[in-house]
Amino acid sequence: MKRVYWVCLYVVLLLLSSALGFLSFSYFIGKPQVGVINISGIIWGARVREDVVKMLNYAYESNSIKAVVLVIDSPGGSASVVEEIYLDSLRLKEKKPLLASVNRVAASGGYYVAVAADYIYAKPTSYLGGIGAWTVLPEPEPIYEDIIPTGPFKMTGATAKKSLVHAEMLKEGFLRVVISGRGEKLKLSKEELARAELYSGNEGLSYGLIDEIGSTMEAMKKAAEFARLRHYEVVDINKTLEIEPLPLFFLKPFALSPELTPVSYYLYVEME
């Protein structure tokens, strides 16, 4: 009888110890987290680049964050900024599962960023695609009485022809990223992708541009599955770092035109 008593006491103490250990772990260490990063508006300029890169680095360095969801609502932006965010997203994906959830639009550079993810969700009426680039041609070389350039393209940076070649190179690079990122899932040819069309979420699913129709909440659950998490919490990295997502709007080409130097964009532009 005493032996049964001591065995029962041992089992009770063992269960209490395990429970206290779990509670202590949850209190001091916290639950594993799925991080959410909102990328919205025009992906353009130093502020946007710094904000998004800061959030990606935070997710990369955090020991608590086990998977990340990029919530994208963007028509694209500056080629150099988009490419930097894409490369940092690939770096994050090497360490943790990375998923993307498209809200209204992930066009041009917005889709470029999404392709970095392991898995892409979109809504049925989301718009995505616009795979290509456009560039602002340099203005004619100005003539000044008090400024003497040392070379014929010192002020404009390039000829109009060279700018067009550069835009074509950007398009080809974008196509390679999509074809490589989507792999065998992709049902569109390179020539079809190069038309730079926009597709609805349902069309994107049938063409292999995304993996599943679903909400951002479903993307979070899938991210937890990828990271093999059963008990987790969701953390909004924008709020954690006090970074406000930009509003979604469209700009016309002339609104982005520089005075002289040509600039290239992965940007879907809504025209009147």
C-alpha positions in Angstrom: 0.0 0.0 0.0 2.8 2.4 0.9 4.5 1.5 -2.4 1.4 2.5 -4.4 1.2 5.7 -2.3 4.8 6.7 -3.1 4.3 5.8 -6.8 1.2 8.0 -7.0 3.0 10.8 -5.2 5.9 10.5 -7.6 3.6 10.7 -10.6 1.8 13.8 -9.2 5.0 15.5 -8.5 6.3 14.7 -12.0 3.2 16.1 -13.6 3.3 19.2 -11.4 7.0 19.7 -12.3 6.2 19.4 -16.0 3.3 21.8 -15.8 5.4 24.3 -13.9 8.2 23.9 -16.4 5.9 24.6 -19.3 4.4 27.6 -17.6 7.8 29.0 -16.7 8.9 28.5 -20.3 5.8 30.3 -21.6 6.2 33.1 -19.1 9.9 33.8 -19.5 10.5 32.6 -23.1 7.1 33.1 -24.6 5.2 31.2 -27.3 6.9 30.8 -30.7 5.6 33.4 -33.1 4.5 33.9 -36.7 5.6 37.3 -37.8 3.6 39.5 -40.2 5.1 42.2 -42.3 2.8 44.6 -44.2 4.3 45.9 -47.5 1.9 48.4 -49.1 1.9 51.4 -51.4 4.6 52.3 -53.8 7.9 50.5 -53.1 10.0 53.5 -53.7 12.5 55.7 -51.9 14.9 55.5 -49.0 12.2 55.5 -46.3 10.3 52.5 -47.7 13.6 50.6 -48.4 14.9 51.2 -44.9 11.6 50.3 -43.2 11.0 47.0 -45.0 14.7 45.9 -44.7 14.5 46.8 -41.0 11.5 44.5 -40.6 13.0 41.7 -42.6 16.2 41.9 -40.5 14.2 41.9 -37.3 12.4 38.8 -38.3 15.7 37.2 -39.4 17.4 37.9 -36.0 14.4 37.2 -33.7 14.7 33.8 -31.9 10.9 33.9 -31.1 9.8 34.4 -34.7 9.7 31.0 -36.5 7.9 31.9 -39.7 7.0 35.1 -41.6 4.0 36.2 -43.7 4.5 39.1 -46.1 1.1 40.8 -46.6 1.5 42.6 -49.9 -0.7 45.4 -51.3 1.5 47.2 -53.8 1.5 48.1 -57.5 5.3 47.9 -57.5 8.0 50.6 -57.4 11.6 51.5 -58.0 13.6 48.6 -59.5 16.6 49.0 -57.2 14.4 49.1 -54.0 12.3 46.1 -55.1 15.4 44.1 -55.9 16.9 44.8 -52.5 13.8 43.8 -50.6 13.6 40.6 -52.8 17.2 39.6 -52.0 16.7 40.2 -48.3 13.5 38.2 -48.4 15.4 35.3 -50.0 18.0 35.6 -47.1 15.1 35.3 -44.6 13.6 32.3 -46.4 16.9 30.4 -46.1 16.4 30.5 -42.3 12.7 30.5 -41.8 9.5 29.7 -43.7 8.4 32.7 -45.7 4.8 33.0 -47.1 3.1 35.8 -49.0 -0.5 36.9 -48.8 -1.8 39.3 -51.6 -4.6 41.7 -50.6 -5.8 43.9 -53.4 -2.8 43.9 -55.7 0.7 42.5 -56.0 1.6 43.9 -59.4 5.0 44.4 -61.0 7.5 44.9 -58.2 4.8 43.9 -55.6 4.7 40.5 -57.3 8.5 40.4 -57.7 8.7 40.5 -53.8 5.9 37.9 -53.5 7.9 35.4 -55.7 10.5 35.2 -52.9 8.1 33.3 -50.7 7.8 29.6 -50.3 4.0 29.8 -50.8 1.7 32.5 -52.1 -1.9 33.2 -51.2 -4.3 35.6 -52.9 -7.9 36.6 -52.8 -10.2 35.6 -55.7 -10.4 39.2 -56.8 -6.8 40.2 -56.1 -4.7 41.4 -59.0 -1.2 40.2 -59.7 1.4 40.0 -62.5 2.5 43.0 -64.5 5.8 41.2 -65.0 8.1 43.8 -66.7 9.7 47.2 -66.3 9.5 50.7 -67.7 12.1 53.5 -67.7 12.1 57.2 -67.9 14.3 58.3 -70.8 16.9 61.0 -70.1 16.1 64.6 -71.2 18.2 66.1 -74.0 21.6 67.3 -72.8 21.1 70.8 -71.5 23.5 73.7 -72.4 24.6 76.0 -69.6 27.0 78.9 -69.7 28.3 78.3 -66.2 28.4 74.4 -66.1 30.9 72.4 -68.2 30.5 68.6 -68.1 33.6 66.5 -68.7 31.8 63.9 -70.8 28.8 64.0 -73.3 26.6 62.0 -70.9 27.8 63.3 -67.6 24.5 65.0 -66.8 22.0 62.6 -68.4 23.8 59.3 -67.5 23.1 57.5 -70.8 21.6 57.8 -74.2 17.9 57.0 -74.8 18.9 53.8 -76.6 21.0 52.6 -73.7 18.1 53.3 -71.3 15.9 51.1 -73.4 18.4 48.3 -73.4 18.6 48.6 -69.7 14.8 48.3 -69.3 14.9 45.2 -71.5 17.6 43.7 -69.2 15.4 44.4 -66.2 12.5 42.7 -67.9 14.6 39.6 -68.6 15.8 39.5 -65.1 12.2 39.8 -63.7 11.2 36.9 -66.0 14.0 34.7 -64.7 13.0 35.5 -61.1 9.4 34.4 -61.8 10.3 31.3 -63.8 12.8 30.2 -61.2 10.7 31.0 -58.2 7.5 29.4 -59.4 9.2 26.4 -61.1 7.1 23.6 -62.4 3.9 25.2 -60.9 4.0 27.9 -63.6 1.6 27.3 -66.5 2.5 30.4 -68.6 5.3 30.5 -71.1 8.0 33.1 -71.0 6.4 34.9 -74.0 3.0 35.0 -72.2 4.6 36.4 -69.0 6.5 39.0 -71.0 3.1 40.6 -72.1 3.0 42.1 -68.5 -0.7 41.4 -68.1 -2.5 41.5 -64.7 -4.4 38.5 -63.6 -7.1 38.0 -61.0 -6.4 35.7 -58.1 -8.4 32.9 -59.6 -6.6 33.3 -62.9 -3.2 33.4 -61.0 -4.1 30.1 -59.3 -4.9 28.4 -62.6 -1.7 29.8 -64.2 0.6 28.8 -61.3 1.4 32.4 -60.2 0.1 31.7 -56.7 -0.4 28.5 -54.7 -3.8 28.9 -53.1 -6.8 31.1 -52.8 -7.2 32.2 -49.2 -7.1 34.9 -46.6 -4.2 36.3 -44.6 -5.3 34.3 -41.6 -5.0 31.1 -43.7 -1.6 32.2 -44.7 -0.6 32.6 -41.0 -1.9 29.1 -40.3 0.0 27.7 -43.2 3.2 29.5 -42.1 2.8 27.8 -38.7 2.4 24.4 -40.4 5.6 25.1 -42.4 7.4 25.8 -39.1 5.7 22.8 -37.4 4.1 25.0 -34.7 1.0 23.9 -32.8 0.8 26.6 -30.1 1.9 30.0 -31.4 1.0 33.7 -31.4 1.0 36.2 -34.2 3.1 39.3 -34.0 2.6 42.4 -36.2 6.2 43.4 -36.9 5.1 46.8 -38.3 3.5 47.7 -34.9 6.4 46.2 -33.0 8.9 48.5 -34.8 6.3 51.3 -35.1 6.4 51.3 -38.9 3.1 52.5 -40.5 2.2 50.8 -43.8 1.8 53.3 -46.7 -1.6 53.7 -48.3 -2.1 52.1 -51.7 -2.4 54.5 -54.6 -1.2 54.7 -58.2 1.1 57.3 -59.9 1.3 58.3 -63.5 4.7 58.1 -65.2 5.3 61.8 -65.4 4.8 62.1 -61.6 7.9 60.0 -61.2 10.0 61.4 -64.0 13.4 62.8 -62.9 14.7 65.9 -64.5 17.7 64.3 -66.2 18.9 60.9 -65.0 16.9 57.9 -66.3 15.3 55.8 -63.6 13.7 52.3 -64.0 10.6 50.9 -62.3 8.9 47.7 -61.7 5.6 49.5 -61.4 2.1 49.0 -62.7 0.8 52.5 -63.5 -2.9 53.1 -63.8 -3.6 55.3 -66.8 -6.7 57.5 -67.4 
